[in-house]
């Protein structure tokens, strides 16, 4: 048993089965005398639903996983090169791929018997955006052992800051639109997006805090369950000992009764023997007196 093998096994399980399986593997390591491994296994955290669904995607769809990683490499390179034309092409692919993969993750979760909510699917999309934008996030996601959504990793903007795209046909604006109206609309959209991101971040923080609290309480419950099992085992051992001692007591009581019966029988036999001795002594005395008397009566020549 080693940490990598155990981690691969655990993060392939449904979240509901994670904690009990982790505690069982840690107990096996302790029983085998490897307390260091047991401690490392015990520190493995249960994945959030969105992280679990993302792990399912990595494990069940290796081709799509590889395609997303290649797309991320291309996007990051295009941002470094400030290649606006390539950025537009790859950004269109990005939205299509992320939408499709998030739906696949949700279908896989349904098939695994643990459906996820719309908010969890949105977190899956956030994870996939981070995978495209950040090399470290991509490497961590590709292990299939993600614990929660990434913190502090933003996706790509619509175009690279400072990029100079290659010439393209201008997009015609509506006839009635004016620069001022467009500016106000853009400002309102930016404000709405900012407010949405703020609410999303707050909800994510609350969800993560709730997840941490859940994990802590599950750990406490698991520890209490182990203590209860130990106490039950001790109680069963003591009950077995009581049963053995009770059986031993019954056997000794039976032997005592048999001994007392033997004592009474021996005493009866002793009294009977005493009576026989007395009777034999009486007969012997009578016979002796008769001999003496006959001897005295014997005629003298």
LUMKOLLO-606486 format. One line per 2 residues: their letters; for each residue x negated, z, y of C-alpha. Coordinates in pm, 1 decimal, decimal comma. Example, Ala and Ser with C-alpha at 12.3 -4.5 7.8 and 13.67 -1.06 7.14 Angstrom:
BEGIN
AS	-1230,0 780,0 -450,0 ~ -1367,0 714,0 -106,0 $
// end
This chain:
BEGIN
XX	0,0 0,0 0,0 ~ -127,8 -89,0 349,8 $
XX	19,4 -80,3 700,2 ~ 51,1 -459,3 741,9 $
XX	246,2 -499,9 417,4 ~ 476,3 -207,8 494,1 $
XX	537,6 -328,7 851,9 ~ 625,5 -680,2 730,6 $
XX	871,0 -530,8 484,6 ~ 1034,6 -291,8 733,2 $
XX	1078,9 -540,4 1017,9 ~ 1251,1 -778,3 778,3 $
XX	1524,9 -520,1 712,5 ~ 1846,2 -470,0 907,8 $
XX	1811,0 -207,4 1185,7 ~ 2051,1 27,3 1000,9 $
XX	1818,0 31,5 699,3 ~ 1492,4 61,2 892,8 $
XX	1460,5 439,0 943,1 ~ 1538,6 546,3 585,0 $
XX	1305,8 280,4 441,5 ~ 1026,4 377,8 683,7 $
XX	1058,9 747,4 593,0 ~ 1054,3 659,6 221,9 $
XX	734,8 454,3 260,3 ~ 571,7 733,3 464,3 $
XX	664,5 983,5 191,9 ~ 510,2 755,5 -72,0 $
XX	187,6 737,5 129,1 ~ 179,9 1118,0 164,5 $
XX	243,3 1159,6 -207,4 ~ -47,7 923,0 -274,1 $
XX	-271,3 1145,1 -58,0 ~ -305,7 896,8 232,4 $
XX	-187,3 1113,6 521,6 ~ -338,0 878,6 783,3 $
XX	-135,7 583,3 653,0 ~ 174,1 802,9 631,0 $
XX	130,5 896,6 997,6 ~ 91,8 532,6 1104,2 $
XX	400,0 429,7 906,9 ~ 598,7 717,5 1058,9 $
XX	515,0 587,1 1408,6 ~ 670,7 244,1 1345,8 $
XX	972,0 210,0 1573,7 ~ 1310,4 73,9 1479,5 $
XX	1369,4 -265,3 1650,7 ~ 1647,4 -323,7 1900,4 $
XX	1918,9 -568,2 1793,2 ~ 1779,2 -845,5 2012,6 $
XX	1424,7 -788,7 1879,9 ~ 1554,8 -783,6 1521,5 $
XX	1742,5 -1110,5 1575,2 ~ 1427,2 -1263,1 1729,1 $
XX	1227,3 -1147,2 1424,8 ~ 1485,4 -1313,1 1199,2 $
XX	1433,0 -1636,7 1387,4 ~ 1055,5 -1621,3 1334,6 $
XX	1091,6 -1539,3 965,0 ~ 1372,5 -1780,3 878,3 $
XX	1291,7 -2077,9 1106,3 ~ 912,4 -2132,2 1097,6 $
XX	934,6 -2496,6 1215,9 ~ 1144,1 -2407,1 1521,8 $
XX	910,2 -2114,5 1589,5 ~ 608,6 -2345,4 1590,4 $
XX	788,1 -2591,7 1818,3 ~ 865,4 -2319,0 2070,6 $
XX	504,0 -2198,9 2068,5 ~ 379,7 -2554,5 2131,6 $
XX	632,5 -2597,9 2413,0 ~ 506,3 -2275,2 2570,4 $
XX	147,6 -2399,1 2555,7 ~ 250,1 -2721,9 2725,0 $
XX	447,2 -2543,2 2998,9 ~ 166,1 -2302,6 3074,4 $
XX	-82,8 -2588,4 3093,0 ~ 149,0 -2787,9 3321,4 $
XX	180,2 -2488,3 3552,6 ~ -196,5 -2453,2 3561,1 $
XX	-235,6 -2825,9 3635,3 ~ 46,7 -2824,1 3893,4 $
XX	186,4 -3133,6 3719,6 ~ 537,7 -3152,5 3865,5 $
XX	653,7 -3449,3 3657,4 ~ 548,8 -3287,6 3330,4 $
XX	698,9 -2958,7 3445,6 ~ 1038,4 -3119,9 3501,0 $
XX	1033,9 -3282,0 3156,8 ~ 922,2 -2966,1 2978,9 $
XX	1162,7 -2746,3 3175,9 ~ 1453,9 -2957,5 3055,7 $
XX	1327,4 -2913,9 2700,0 ~ 1287,4 -2540,8 2764,3 $
XX	1654,5 -2485,3 2847,0 ~ 1776,9 -2693,2 2552,2 $
XX	1541,6 -2526,2 2303,6 ~ 1609,0 -2169,4 2421,3 $
XX	1986,1 -2217,6 2413,6 ~ 1969,4 -2362,6 2062,1 $
XX	1730,3 -2096,8 1928,4 ~ 1933,9 -1809,7 2072,1 $
XX	2243,8 -1949,9 1897,3 ~ 2044,6 -1981,6 1574,5 $
XX	1931,2 -1619,4 1607,6 ~ 2292,0 -1511,2 1646,0 $
XX	2398,6 -1713,3 1340,1 ~ 2115,8 -1562,2 1134,3 $
XX	2221,1 -1212,0 1240,7 ~ 2580,5 -1288,9 1135,9 $
XX	2458,6 -1416,1 798,3 ~ 2248,4 -1102,0 754,8 $
XX	2561,4 -889,7 795,6 ~ 2480,6 -744,2 1137,9 $
XX	2638,7 -952,3 1418,6 ~ 2497,9 -917,4 1770,0 $
XX	2686,5 -907,9 2099,9 ~ 2672,1 -1153,7 2389,6 $
XX	2441,1 -917,1 2578,5 ~ 2205,5 -896,9 2279,8 $
XX	2202,7 -1277,9 2255,8 ~ 2117,8 -1291,9 2627,5 $
XX	1826,2 -1054,2 2556,6 ~ 1712,3 -1294,4 2284,4 $
XX	1704,8 -1568,4 2547,9 ~ 1500,9 -1338,0 2775,6 $
XX	1253,2 -1281,3 2491,2 ~ 1221,1 -1657,3 2432,4 $
XX	1161,4 -1720,3 2803,7 ~ 882,4 -1460,5 2794,2 $
XX	734,5 -1626,7 2485,0 ~ 711,7 -1954,3 2675,6 $
XX	562,3 -1795,5 2987,7 ~ 310,3 -1548,7 2844,3 $
XX	44,9 -1599,8 2575,0 ~ 43,4 -1233,1 2473,4 $
XX	422,5 -1230,2 2436,6 ~ 402,3 -1546,8 2225,4 $
XX	143,0 -1393,3 1992,4 ~ 342,0 -1070,0 1953,3 $
XX	668,7 -1255,8 1890,7 ~ 507,2 -1481,6 1629,9 $
XX	423,7 -1179,1 1409,4 ~ 794,5 -1125,7 1338,8 $
XX	754,7 -754,0 1412,0 ~ 891,3 -729,2 1766,9 $
XX	1034,9 -384,2 1854,7 ~ 1212,5 -455,7 2184,8 $
XX	1243,9 -711,4 2462,2 ~ 930,8 -763,4 2670,2 $
XX	884,7 -554,1 2984,1 ~ 752,3 -708,5 3302,2 $
XX	721,9 -1064,1 3164,6 ~ 913,6 -1317,4 3372,4 $
XX	1003,4 -1668,2 3272,8 ~ 890,8 -1982,0 3453,1 $
XX	1035,4 -2072,5 3792,5 ~ 1214,0 -2403,5 3817,0 $
XX	894,4 -2566,9 3947,8 ~ 540,8 -2440,0 3977,2 $
XX	463,3 -2275,6 4308,3 ~ 256,8 -2517,9 4512,1 $
XX	302,6 -2801,2 4262,3 ~ 312,8 -3152,5 4395,9 $
XX	536,4 -3355,7 4167,2 ~ 483,4 -3721,5 4120,9 $
XX	716,9 -3946,8 4321,7 ~ 1064,2 -3975,5 4183,3 $
XX	1396,2 -4105,1 4300,7 ~ 1549,8 -3862,9 4551,4 $
XX	1869,6 -3694,5 4448,3 ~ 2146,4 -3792,5 4689,5 $
XX	2323,6 -3505,5 4861,7 ~ 2697,1 -3491,4 4918,2 $
XX	2796,2 -3671,1 5234,5 ~ 2942,4 -3362,9 5401,2 $
XX	2651,5 -3131,2 5323,2 ~ 2429,9 -3030,2 5615,1 $
XX	2084,8 -2868,8 5603,9 ~ 2226,0 -2544,4 5745,7 $
XX	2506,6 -2534,8 5492,3 ~ 2258,3 -2609,0 5213,1 $
XX	2035,9 -2328,0 5342,4 ~ 2322,6 -2079,1 5350,0 $
XX	2430,5 -2183,9 5001,7 ~ 2075,1 -2152,2 4869,4 $
XX	2041,8 -1809,1 5032,7 ~ 2371,3 -1693,9 4882,5 $
XX	2267,2 -1825,1 4541,1 ~ 1928,4 -1654,2 4567,8 $
XX	2095,2 -1328,2 4668,2 ~ 2341,7 -1353,5 4380,6 $
XX	2057,0 -1428,3 4138,5 ~ 1859,5 -1131,8 4271,7 $
XX	2159,6 -901,0 4232,7 ~ 2219,1 -1031,8 3880,0 $
XX	1854,6 -970,1 3786,3 ~ 1874,6 -620,8 3933,8 $
XX	2186,8 -537,5 3731,8 ~ 2033,8 -692,9 3421,9 $
XX	1713,8 -492,9 3460,3 ~ 1910,2 -171,9 3513,5 $
XX	2125,4 -242,8 3206,8 ~ 1812,6 -323,0 3005,9 $
XX	1647,0 3,4 3112,2 ~ 1960,7 198,7 3022,2 $
XX	1978,5 22,5 2685,6 ~ 1612,3 95,6 2615,7 $
XX	1659,6 460,8 2712,8 ~ 1961,1 481,1 2482,7 $
XX	1758,5 314,2 2206,4 ~ 1474,1 563,3 2252,3 $
XX	1720,8 851,2 2243,9 ~ 1880,5 705,1 1930,4 $
XX	1540,6 670,3 1762,1 ~ 1449,9 1028,0 1854,4 $
XX	1778,3 1160,4 1718,7 ~ 1743,6 955,4 1403,5 $
XX	1393,9 1095,8 1354,1 ~ 1531,4 1448,8 1401,3 $
XX	1812,1 1376,7 1156,3 ~ 1565,2 1235,1 903,5 $
XX	1343,3 1543,1 937,2 ~ 1644,8 1772,5 897,7 $
XX	1752,3 1573,7 591,4 ~ 1403,3 1610,7 439,9 $
XX	1411,6 1986,3 505,6 ~ 1757,4 2006,6 349,6 $
XX	1632,7 1816,7 44,2 ~ 1336,0 2054,6 12,4 $
XX	1565,1 2358,2 41,1 ~ 1803,0 2209,6 -215,4 $
XX	1512,2 2145,9 -451,8 ~ 1397,4 2506,6 -415,9 $
XX	1752,5 2632,7 -470,2 ~ 1784,6 2416,2 -783,3 $
XX	1456,0 2555,7 -916,3 ~ 1568,5 2913,5 -855,8 $
XX	1906,8 2842,1 -1015,7 ~ 1728,7 2704,4 -1321,1 $
XX	1515,0 3019,6 -1335,7 ~ 1824,1 3239,0 -1307,0 $
XX	1985,3 3046,3 -1592,1 ~ 1673,9 3091,2 -1807,0 $
XX	1656,3 3464,2 -1732,5 ~ 2029,5 3502,6 -1801,5 $
XX	1986,1 3332,8 -2138,0 ~ 1686,3 3554,4 -2212,3 $
XX	1890,2 3864,2 -2123,7 ~ 2169,7 3759,2 -2360,2 $
XX	1916,7 3708,5 -2639,9 ~ 1758,5 4050,2 -2581,8 $
XX	2099,6 4219,0 -2566,3 ~ 2188,5 4058,3 -2900,1 $
XX	1859,1 4173,1 -3051,8 ~ 1924,3 4523,9 -2914,6 $
XX	2266,1 4531,5 -3078,0 ~ 2113,8 4417,0 -3407,9 $
XX	1845,0 4684,5 -3378,9 ~ 2103,9 4955,8 -3309,9 $
XX	2304,5 4837,0 -3611,5 ~ 1988,0 4852,6 -3824,1 $
XX	1919,3 5205,6 -3693,3 ~ 2269,6 5321,0 -3788,2 $
XX	2237,0 5163,2 -4132,8 ~ 1895,6 5323,6 -4187,2 $
XX	2029,1 5663,0 -4082,8 ~ 2323,8 5627,7 -4318,9 $
XX	2084,8 5533,1 -4599,3 ~ 1860,5 5828,2 -4509,0 $
XX	2155,4 6070,4 -4523,1 ~ 2264,1 5921,2 -4856,7 $
XX	1907,9 5960,1 -4984,2 ~ 1902,9 6322,8 -4867,6 $
XX	2222,7 6389,1 -5055,4 ~ 2070,7 6227,2 -5369,4 $
XX	1760,8 6447,3 -5334,8 ~ 1975,3 6759,2 -5304,0 $
XX	2179,4 6662,5 -5609,2 ~ 1864,9 6582,6 -5811,5 $
XX	1708,8 6916,1 -5705,2 ~ 2023,6 7100,6 -5814,6 $
XX	2026,1 6927,3 -6152,5 ~ 1654,5 6993,7 -6201,4 $
XX	1704,0 7363,1 -6123,9 ~ 1995,5 7385,7 -6364,5 $
XX	1796,0 7214,9 -6636,7 ~ 1497,4 7446,9 -6578,6 $
XX	1716,3 7757,2 -6604,1 ~ 1868,3 7633,3 -6927,8 $
XX	1525,3 7571,0 -7077,0 ~ 1419,2 7921,6 -6980,8 $
XX	1731,5 8069,3 -7128,5 ~ 1698,3 7883,0 -7454,6 $
XX	1336,2 7980,6 -7474,6 ~ 1431,8 8346,5 -7443,0 $
XX	1690,9 8319,9 -7717,3 ~ 1453,0 8157,9 -7967,1 $
XX	1437,5 8373,3 -8296,8 ~ 1116,8 8566,3 -8354,9 $
X	954,6 8546,0 -8702,3 $
// end
